[in-house]
Every structure is written in structure tokens, then in C-alpha cells.
């Protein structure tokens, strides 16, 4: 049986193509939704761009018929914009008609009254709207077309219990045939296995990387325990992450983990190593979404660089750690680039090795031969994630870091943010690598806080 879906404003703002995502069913857009979208259309942010795109989609539909009567879609469904005075009369019996949310719920009630034999479903990303809709007898659902099951999110590696004979064979021959598929294990390109004689041990006896070309596992080629710009991996997960970060054939690496697992630090270390020491890329570009935690401070004075300083302070903190460690390591021998003085972060930026750029200005850019790090990527929508990845020019490597449990954007969660969806959708690609970091290395206090809050 065909259904009628009534869409809330936040569904369309989240994804303008949502109106076409209901197959051959009937999609209703209340007129109050159009009014709300109209208020956003002048914005220069993602919300404003999406609002304008919604208008273009609906205007294009007008060429094929009347939106008031409903326009047929290619999938056999229908899109209709509903306006009626009876909406208020219908909703007034159960709701106080003084908010836009209640008018949208009222529209769904009106549609249900007009179509008693057809299932009517209100679709909203606002939990409170769904609760109110349920309270007045409507079926309400979240928009979940682009969601994934976060509890089953691909983590980049598998623990394999192995006997001494196979372990010695792998160490001697430096490869191991994939004999594990017989136990219902399936592997993705660039996935790792931690080979352990005791599955509970923290440090693996050996780590191998899967190659789908010949269905074999091989030892790590790029990271063998060496210092990377002054730091070393502290656990198996960081070892595997460094292997992906240092491999130029892997063009996109995603690092997911809770606070204190070292995501940003090892990404920056690998980037500086590849740009400054190995000269594999022209420069390292570091970017992150501009979104405040808590109440915003308002407009910041100064140039673009000065405005950016508060937002990029976490990056500066990590860079200072790396530069201090490297200077200590080289014992005042780092004069090859900057003369006899010890280099500072400003020196690397002045010489063009590092560029700090807010994601606000990345649209339309083309970035060839660069090491691009996107920090706090969990605060990106899937559409924004697509925009960023498509900026990659020839020879560019993109590193995404973030914690899907720390999301500051309304209507995004651990299962619908751009980072989680990118991890799950791209895991089958040869040039994609992923690692989930679970062991905290920042401090004992940080580990306790990440565990219990």
C-alpha cells in the first residue's frame, strides 16, 4: 500500500533531495515549511545553500504540473505542497496553533483526516516534534535514509587467534594466505589483522595488512616503529594508523576515536613528516568546522588569521607538542631549513609548509599534491563531506579525524554524520583506509573522563 509522508523543514534542510527519497509514495510539504525555508535562503552557510536548492527543485517540478494538485515524480510517486485553512481548524482541537511545529503537525492531521484509508507518516529529525505527533495519534519517524548502524561501524582491523606454527610461517615468508574466510571472516582493502596467540593480549604478536589483489596478508611496509616527526606509536591501533597515513597509495584515511586517543596528533605528525621531511606533498592543509562548544563569543576582530586563532588552538597545541619533541630529538640539528635557530610553527607557515584554513572557504577550491587534514569531521553533514572529498586534486591525500560521540550540530548524531557515513560507504575502495582508535594515551585523567561521561 502506498503511503503519505509529511516532511518537516529540518528534513529538507538536512538533505534537499529528501523529497525524492520516498520511492512511489506521496510526499506532502506543508506551506509553513516553505515559509521557514524562505527565511534561510539568504544565508551563506550550508543551511542557506540547501534552502536555495530546495527552491530550485520545487520550481523545476512546477514545469511538470501544479504543486497544489501534486506533481508526479520519475519513481511514480507524487510531491505536493499543501495549504488549507482547515489545517488550523483540524489541529486546534489537539494543539495550540502558535508554533510552526504545531502547524506542520496540524497539516499531517489534516491529511490523515482527508485520507482515512492511507497510512500517513510525519517525517522529522526533531525528536520533540515526533513526540508531539505521537501524542496526537500520528505515526512519526526520523529521516534515516542516510543513516548507518554505528554499533556495527567498520573499525579497520580484526583480532585473529593464531598458533605458533602459522605465526612463524608469516614471519619467515613475510606473507600469509587468507585462510580465515572459512570462519566467515570477510576482509576489506587495507584492513589489518592483529595476530595473537592469546586473543586478550593488548599487544599483538604480529600485525598484517590485507591485499585483495591476491587475497593475502603482508607485513607493514611503511611504519616499523620509527619516530615520525618526533613521536612514536604507543599502541597497535596507532601503529596501524601510521601505516595508512604514510602510504601514498591510500588517498583517504579516516581516524575515529574518543578524546585522547591521539587522532589529531598522529595525523599532524604524519603530515609534517610527508611534507617537510619526505617532500611527498607541496604542503599540509589543516581545516576544521567552525562551530562553538557552548555559547558563541560573537564576532572576532582582526584579519582572517586572527579570527581563526581561537578555532585552531587545538591544532596549535598539537603542533607545539610535535615541534618540541622533534627539536629535542634532533638536539639543535634542525638547521637545514630555517638556518641555525629552532623552527617555530610560524616559520613552517611562513615558508608555506602548513596552511590553516576554515572549512567555510574550501568550497570551489582544488587542492592538488597536498596533505589535507580535516579535524572534528563528525560535525559535517554527508553533503559537506562529499564537498570536501571532491576538492582533492591529483596526488592529494585526505585525512579525516573525529569522534562521532562528540557532535555539536543539531540534527546530526553518531549514525547520520558525514564521518560515520564516509567510513561505512567507502570501506570497499582500494585507495581508502580506516582505523578506529579506542585506547586513550593523553593522560590517566582524560581516559577516566572519556570512559565515564
N, C-alpha and C positions, 0 to 999 in steps of 0.2 A: 504494500500500500504506500502510495506517495504521501509525503509529509509536508507540513508548512513550517518553515524556520523563520522566526522573527529575530533579526540581528540587532544587537546593542551597538552603540557607537564605538566602544573600545575594541570590538572585534575587527571592524573595518580599519580603524586607525592602526591596529597591530599588524594587519595584513590586508591591503586593499583588494587583493584577489580573492578574499574570503567569500565574497558574494557568488563566485563561480565554483566554489568547493563543495556544493551540495548535490552534485550529480543531476538527476532528473526531477528533483523536488522543487517545491515552490518556495522562493525566498522573498520575505517581506521586509522592507526597510521603512520604519516609521518616519514620518516627516520631521519629527523632532530630532532624529538622528542627522538628517540633512542640515538642520539648523545648527546643531553642535559642530558638525564638520566644517560648516561655513566659517565658524569662529576661529578655526585653527588654520585656515588656508593661507594666511599671510606669514605664518611662521617660517623661519629659515632652518628649523631643525627637522628631524625625521618625521615628527608628527605633522608639521606643515607640508612636507613633501608628499606624505601619504594622503593627506586631506585633498591636495590638488589632484593626485592620481585618481582618487575615488570619484571626484567630479568629472574627470575625463572619461572614466569607464562608463558612468551613468549617462553622460552626454552622448557617447558613442551608441549606447543602447537605444537612445531616443530616435536614431535614424531608422531603427527596425520596427518601431511601434510606439505606443503610448505607455509610459511608465505607470500611469494611473490605472490602466487596464491590465498591465503586465506585459513584459517583453519575453519572447521565447529565447532560450539560450541554445548553444550548439549541442549541449548534452541532453536536450529535451526538457529541461526544466523551465522555470519562469522566474523573473525578477520583477517585483512590483513595489512602487512607493505608495504607501497608504496615508491618506489624510481624510479625517472624518470628524465631525463634531460629536458623533456618537461615541467616539473613543473616551472622551471625558465623562460622558454620561454612564458608560459601562463601568469605568474604573472608579467612579465616585462612590459606588456602593461599597467598595472594599478598601479604597486608598484615598488619602488626602492628595488631591491633584495640585501639588505645589512644587514638585521637583520634576526634572526631565526624566529621571529614572522611573518615576511612577507613571509618567505619560507613556514611556516605552512599554512598561508592564501592562498599562491600560490598553495599548494597541494590541498586544498579544491576547488579552482577554476578549477584546472586540472581535479579533479574527477567530478565536475559538468559538464565540457565540454564533458567528456567521457560518462556521463550518463544523457543526457538532459531530460529524462522522469522520473527520480527518484529524489525525494527530497534529497538534500544534506545539512547537518546542521553542522556547525563548533561549537564544544563544548569547551568553555574556561572559566576559573574562573577569567581571566584578563579582566577587563572592557574595556581597551584600545584596546585589540585585537578584542573584539566583536564590538566595534565602527568602527574600520578599515574594518572589514569583512562586516559590514553592508554598509559601504561607497562604496565597490566594488561590491555590489549586492549579497552578500551571506546572508543566514539565519544563525544567530549566537545566541547561547543560553548559559546560565550559567549551570553548573552541579548541579542539585538540587535534586538528589535522596535522599540525607540525610539531607534535609532542613525541617524546621518546620515554621509555621506561628507565628512569635514572638508576634504579636499583640494579639494572642489568647493563649499565653503561660499560662499554668496552674499556678495559684498563691497560691494554698494551702488553701484558705478559701472562704466562701461566706457570704455576708451580708443578713440576713433574718429579715424582719419586723415581729414582733410578738406581740400579745396582752398580757395584764397583766395576764389574766387567764392562758394562756399557760406558761408564764414565772414563775408564782408562782407554777404551777404544776411541772415544771422542777426542781425548787429549792427544793421543798418538797420531790419529789420522786427520785431525782438525776438521772433521765434518761428521754428521750423523744423519742417516736416512730417517725420514719421517715414519716411524713405526707406531706413532701414538694415535693415528686416526682410527685404528682398530678399537680404541677405547672411547670412541665418539668425541675425540678432540679434533676440532677444526681450527685451522690457523689462518691468519690474515697476513698480507705482506708487511714485513718489518716488525712482526710480533716476536717477542722474546720468550724463551723458556728458562726458568730457574731450575737447574738440575740439582736435586738434593737427595742424599741418602736417607735423611730424616726430614719429612715434609714440614716439620715445625721449626726447623732451624732458621735463624734470622739471616745468616749469610749463606748464599748458595755455594755448592761445591764447584759449579761452573755455570756460566751464562752463555746461551747461544741465541742466534738470531735466525729467523725463518726466511728462506728464499723460495718463493713459489715457483720460480722458473724450473728448478729441478727437484722440488719437494724435499729439500734438505735443510739441516740446521748447521750454521757455521759459527766459529768463534767471533768475538767482537774484533773489528778491524781498525776502528778509529780511536776508541778510548781504551787504554790499557793501564789505567791507574796514574797517568802522568798529571802534573799540575796544569790546570787550564787557567791562565791569567791569574795565577797566584792561589787558586783553590783546588782541592781535590774532592771527588765524590765521597760522601760519608756512608752511603748505603747502596744496596743493589739497585734500587729504583733510580737513584741519581746516576749510577754507572750507565744504566740503560738509556736514560735521558741524554747524557753526554754523547753516547754513541749516535743517537739520532741527530743531535744538534751539530755534530762535527762532520756528518756525512753529507757531502754536497749533492748527492743524488736524491736525497729526501728534501723535497721542496717546501713541505709544510709540516711543522711539528706542533702538536698540541700538548700542553702540560697542565694537568688538572690535579689539584690537591688542596688540602686545608691550609690555613695560615701557618707559616713557619716551616713548610716542607722544602723550601729553597727553590721554588719555581722560577721566580724572577731573577734571583742571584745567579743560578747556573745558566739561565738564558743569556743574561748580560755577559757573563764570563765567556761563554762560547762565542757570542757575537764579537766581543773585543778581540778574542783570540783569532777569529777568522778574518777580521778586518785589519787589525793593527799588526799582528804577528805573521799570519799566513797570507795576507793580501789576496784573499779569495773573493772579496766583495769591495766595492768602492767606499761604502760607509755603512754604519749601523744607524737605523732609524728606530727610535723608541716612541711609542704612542700609547695613549690610554684614554678611555672615555672621560669626558669632563662632567662628572656628576658628584655632588657633595654628599657626605655622610652627615646626616643631621641638617640643621637649618643652614641655608646658604648665607655667605657673608655679603653677598651682593656684588656690585661691580668692583673690579680691582683696577687701581691706577697703573699707569706706565705703558711700556711697549708690550708687544706680543710676548716677548721672552719673559718680561717681568710679571705679566699676568699669569703666565704659565707656571712660574716657580712654585706656588703652593700646591698645584695639582701634581707636579712632577717630583715633589720632595721624596716620596718613597723610592723613586728611581735614583735620585741623588744619593740617598742613604746607602743603597746597594752598591752604587758606583764607587763611593768613598771607601767602602769595605774592600772592594776589589783592588783599587789603586793602592791602598795602604798595604795590603797583603803582597801585591806584586813588587812594590818598592822594597819591602822588607826582604822578599825572596831574592831580588837581584842585587841587593846591597849596594845601592847607588851606582849601578852599572847601566841604568836605563837612559843613557845619554845619546843613543843612536838617532832619536827622532827630534828631541827638544833641546839638544845641547847638553850641558853638564847638570842642569837643575833637574829635580824630581818633577815629573809631569803632574799637573792637576787636571781635574775634569774640564775646566775651562780651556786648557791647552788642547785637549782632544777635540773639543767642539770648535775652537778657533781654526784648527788645522783641517777641519772637515771630516774627521773620522766618525763623529757622532752628531746626530741631529735629533732633537726632541720636538715632536710635532703632535698637537692635539688632533684627535680623530675628526674634529669639526672641519678641518681643512683638507682631508685626504680625498674627498670625492673629486673625481675628474683627473687625479694625478696618475702618472705612470712611473713605476719605480723599477728600473732595470738594474741588475747586478748589485742589489742591496740586501742587507740582513735586517729584516723588518720584525721588530718585536711589538706585539700588541698585548699590553698588560691589562688586567681586570677585564678580560674578554667576556666574562659571564654577564656583563652589563650591556651586551649588544643583542639586538634582535637578530633573527635569522637573516632578514633582508640586509641589515647593516653588515653582518658577517660576510655575506655574498659580495657586497660592495667593496669591502676591504680586500678580500682574497683576489678579486678581479683586478686590483691595482697592480698585481705582481707582473713585472716585465720579465724579459729573458734573463735567466741567471739569478733571479731573486729567490731568497728563502724567507718564509714567513714563520714566525714562532708565536703561538697563541698561549697565553698563560692566564689562569684564573681559578677561582673557587666557586663552583655553582651553588654552594650553600650561602654565599655572601652576595646577595643580589640587592641592588638599591633602586632598581627600576620598577615602577608599578606594572602589574600585569605580566611580568616575567617571573619564572620560577626555575627550579633546578632541571625541569623537564622540557621547558619551552625556550630557553635562552639560546643564543646563537652558538655559544661554545659547545654545549652538550650536543646540539643537533649536528654541528660540524664533525665532532668526534664520531658520532654514530653513522652518519651518512657517508663519510669519506674513508672509512676504515678498510675498504676493499681495494683502494687505489695503491698502485706500486710506489708512487712518489710521496705517500703520506705516512707519517709515523705518529704514534701517540704513547704517552706514558702517564699513568696515574700515580702520584706521589702521596703516600699515606703516612710515612714516618717523619715526625717533626724533628727539626735539627736546630731551630732558632735558640731555644732555651727550655729548661725544665718548666718554668712558669708558663711560657707560651704554649707548651704541649698540654698542660693541665687546663688552660683556658679553652683551647681548641677542642678538647675532649668533652668538657662538661657544660659548655654554653652553646 
